[in-house]
Amino acid sequence: MSDMKPKVAFICDHNSCRSQIAEALGKHFASDVFESFSAGTELKDHINPDAVRLMKQLYGINMEATQRPKLLEELPGIDVVVTMGCNVECPYLPCKRREDWSLDDPTGKPDDEFIAVINIIESKIRLLKAELVDL
């Protein structure tokens, strides 16, 4: 790729939890390698409050200040699509690379399960960064 950083979109049903966490962690850990976006096929009116609380607690990231739920149509041209593990047919977005992380939605679960999903997302973000650094 040229001097332009690849654009990575994290996609899940409502763009309120997993994809928002991935966008925030992508910006936090990999903004030097790729641009992070998130979107969903339907919208919730807010980001999951447990996700907001735990991301502030674990990383000092205030997702409510920098992010909002978005629809797929709001995304720019995307190079890499990462689906979170939709329980529905994930939509098709034109891209150069696609992967599915098959993550369970932690909404409504205890903090330890929520944090386990956040930790998996962080490790996958770090791996994706390593894979994209040479593009």
N, C-alpha and C positions, 0 to 999 in steps of 0.2 A: 504494500500500500504506500501511498505517497505520504506527505507530511501530515495529512489529515488523519486524525485518530479514528479507528473504527467505532461505529455507533452500535451499542449493545442494548437490545430491548428485552426486559424481563416481563413476561406475560402470564397473567392468571385471570381467573374468572372476573373478580370484582375490583382488582387493583387496589386492595385495601390492606393486605397483610404481607404475604410472601414476596410478591413482586416489588412492593414498596421497600421492604427490608433489603432486598437485593439491589435495588436502585441506590439506596442510601449507602450500603456497604461498598458497592462499586465506586461511587463517588469518593468514599472515604479511603479505600485501599488501592484503587486502580485508576484514578483520574489522570495519572501521567501516561497511561497506556490506552485506555478507551473511555468513551463517553457513555454514561449510563442513563437509561430511560426506563420507564415502566408504563404499562397500560393494561386495560382489561376489556372484556367483551361487554360487560355491564358495569355500572358504577354504583358504589356505595357513596354516601354523602360525606364520609370522613375516613381517615386512616384508622385502622384497628387501634383502640386505646391501649391495649396491652403491648402491641408492637411499639407504639410511640413511647410508652413508659420504659420498656426494657431497653430500647435503643438509646434512650437518654441515660439510663442507669449504666449500661455496659460500655457505651462508646462516647457519651456526651453529644450524641447527634439528636437534634430536634427536627424530626421529619415533618412536623406540622409547619415549621417555619420555611422549609425549602421544597416541600413536595405536596402534591394533591392527587386525588384519584383522577385518572385520565382514560379516555377511550383510545382504541387502536388508531382511529382516524387522526388523532392529534400528534402521532409520532412523525419524526422526519424520516428520510430514507434510512433504512437499517441494514447493517452489515451482518450482525449476529442476532438471531432470535433464540432466547432461552425461555422455554415454557416451564412452569413451576410444577406441573403435574395436575393438569386440569382433570376434573371428573367428567368433563364434557369434551366434545371434539374441539381441540384447540384450533383457532383460526389460522389461516395461511397468511403469512406476510412474506413478500419477496425479500430474500436475503442471500448472502453468500454461504452462511453456515447456520445450522439449526441443531439445537440439542434440547433434551427434556431432562429436568433434574428430578422429577418424580417425588416431590416433597409433599408430605401430609400437611394439610392446613392445620396450624396449631390454634386457630380461633376457638375460644372457650375452654381451652385445656389449661392445666396448671403451669405455673411459671417454668418448672424444670423441663417440661416437654417443649414449651415455647422456646426456651433458651437452647435446647438441643437443636431445634430447627434453625435458629439464628446461627449457631456454631457451624452447622453443615453449610449454610449459605456462605458464611465467611470463608470456609475452606474452599468451596467451589469458586468463589470470586477470586481468591488467590491463585488457584489453578488456572482459571480462565485468563487471568492477567499474564501468567507465565507463558501460556500458549499463544497469546496474541502479541506479546512483546516483540516478536521477530517478524510480524507481518509488515 
